[in-house]
Amino acid sequence: MTVVVTGASGQFGRATVEGLLQRLPPEEIVVMTREPAKLADLQARGLDVRRGDFNDPVSLETAFAGADRMLLISASLVGSGSPSTPTPSTPPRRPA
Ligand SMILES: NC(=O)c1ccc[n+]([C@@H]2O[C@H](COP(=O)([O-])OP(=O)(O)OC[C@H]3O[C@@H](n4cnc5c(N)ncnc54)[C@H](OP(=O)(O)O)[C@@H]3O)[C@@H](O)[C@H]2O)c1
């Protein structure tokens, strides 16, 4: 089983990855970041580091490829960039 973890370079993500490493071998863990150099230490420990950006859907296809499970650690940006999704500050449009 392969698990992909987003937000892996953050405070929450790093703690999550350490917890996962108690349960899974490193080769079954994919960690996502916009800057792979930030996770060089995890790569050295055998994890699969992939570049991914919530604002770049194509990068997510690559980052998530082949994973069976996802631990999605959100950022304040998740969902705010979709042109079809109103942001919390945008009231829904009334039907004409
Ligand atoms: N820390 C806690 O104890 C805690 C508790 C409850 C809830 N939370 C929530 O958990 C989330 C993470 O908190 P944190 O404290 O770990 O934050 P953090 O240390 O600031 O880390 C933010 C993470 O979000 C990633 N990120 C930011 N923008 C991104 C984007 N456009 N695409 C992909 N990844 C992006 C960053 O990755 P890169 O910069 O490497 O790309 C980084 O790994 C937040 O929503 C927070 O509200 C945290």
The ligand as a MOL file (V3000), in Angstrom:
LIG
                    3D

  0  0  0     0  0            999 V3000
M  V30 BEGIN CTAB
M  V30 COUNTS 48 52 0 0 0
M  V30 BEGIN ATOM
M  V30 1 N 0.2130 22.3700 13.1730 0
M  V30 2 C -0.8510 21.9560 13.8590 0
M  V30 3 O -0.7520 21.5400 15.0380 0
M  V30 4 C -2.2240 21.9400 13.2200 0
M  V30 5 C -3.3070 21.5250 13.9940 0
M  V30 6 C -4.5650 21.4750 13.4120 0
M  V30 7 C -4.7280 21.8480 12.0780 0
M  V30 8 N -3.6610 22.2680 11.3600 0 CHG=1
M  V30 9 C -3.8840 22.6400 9.9520 0
M  V30 10 O -3.0540 21.8220 9.1690 0
M  V30 11 C -2.6230 22.5640 8.0330 0
M  V30 12 C -1.0990 22.5860 8.0270 0
M  V30 13 O -0.6230 23.2240 9.2130 0
M  V30 14 P 0.9440 23.3310 9.5440 0
M  V30 15 O 1.0550 23.8860 10.9010 0
M  V30 16 O 1.6330 22.0310 9.2450 0 CHG=-1
M  V30 17 O 1.3780 24.4490 8.4660 0
M  V30 18 P 2.8320 24.8080 7.9690 0
M  V30 19 O 3.8880 24.3210 8.8970 0
M  V30 20 O 2.7850 26.2840 7.6520 0
M  V30 21 O 2.9630 23.9960 6.6010 0
M  V30 22 C 2.1930 24.3490 5.4920 0
M  V30 23 C 2.3020 23.2230 4.5010 0
M  V30 24 O 1.3950 23.4900 3.4320 0
M  V30 25 C 2.0720 23.2580 2.2300 0
M  V30 26 N 1.5250 24.1360 1.2000 0
M  V30 27 C 1.2780 25.4760 1.2910 0
M  V30 28 N 0.8010 25.9360 0.1260 0
M  V30 29 C 0.7450 24.8650 -0.7100 0
M  V30 30 C 0.3570 24.7110 -2.0700 0
M  V30 31 N -0.0690 25.7590 -2.8250 0
M  V30 32 N 0.4300 23.4890 -2.6150 0
M  V30 33 C 0.8690 22.4340 -1.8950 0
M  V30 34 N 1.2640 22.5040 -0.6020 0
M  V30 35 C 1.2110 23.7280 -0.0350 0
M  V30 36 C 3.5260 23.5640 2.5010 0
M  V30 37 O 4.3060 22.8080 1.6110 0
M  V30 38 P 5.5430 23.3810 0.7380 0
M  V30 39 O 5.8320 24.7850 1.1760 0
M  V30 40 O 6.6590 22.4190 1.0380 0
M  V30 41 O 5.0670 23.2700 -0.6550 0
M  V30 42 C 3.6890 23.0720 3.9360 0
M  V30 43 O 4.0480 21.7000 3.9480 0
M  V30 44 C -3.2360 23.9510 8.1270 0
M  V30 45 O -4.4330 23.9770 7.3490 0
M  V30 46 C -3.5350 24.0820 9.6070 0
M  V30 47 O -4.6230 24.9610 9.8210 0
M  V30 48 C -2.4250 22.3240 11.8940 0
M  V30 END ATOM
M  V30 BEGIN BOND
M  V30 1 1 1 2
M  V30 2 2 2 3
M  V30 3 1 2 4
M  V30 4 1 4 5
M  V30 5 2 4 48
M  V30 6 2 5 6
M  V30 7 1 6 7
M  V30 8 2 7 8
M  V30 9 1 8 9
M  V30 10 1 8 48
M  V30 11 1 9 10
M  V30 12 1 9 46
M  V30 13 1 10 11
M  V30 14 1 11 12
M  V30 15 1 11 44
M  V30 16 1 12 13
M  V30 17 1 13 14
M  V30 18 2 14 15
M  V30 19 1 14 16
M  V30 20 1 14 17
M  V30 21 1 17 18
M  V30 22 2 18 19
M  V30 23 1 18 20
M  V30 24 1 18 21
M  V30 25 1 21 22
M  V30 26 1 22 23
M  V30 27 1 23 24
M  V30 28 1 23 42
M  V30 29 1 24 25
M  V30 30 1 25 26
M  V30 31 1 25 36
M  V30 32 1 26 27
M  V30 33 1 26 35
M  V30 34 2 27 28
M  V30 35 1 28 29
M  V30 36 1 29 30
M  V30 37 2 29 35
M  V30 38 1 30 31
M  V30 39 2 30 32
M  V30 40 1 32 33
M  V30 41 2 33 34
M  V30 42 1 34 35
M  V30 43 1 36 37
M  V30 44 1 36 42
M  V30 45 1 37 38
M  V30 46 2 38 39
M  V30 47 1 38 40
M  V30 48 1 38 41
M  V30 49 1 42 43
M  V30 50 1 44 45
M  V30 51 1 44 46
M  V30 52 1 46 47
M  V30 END BOND
M  V30 END CTAB
M  END
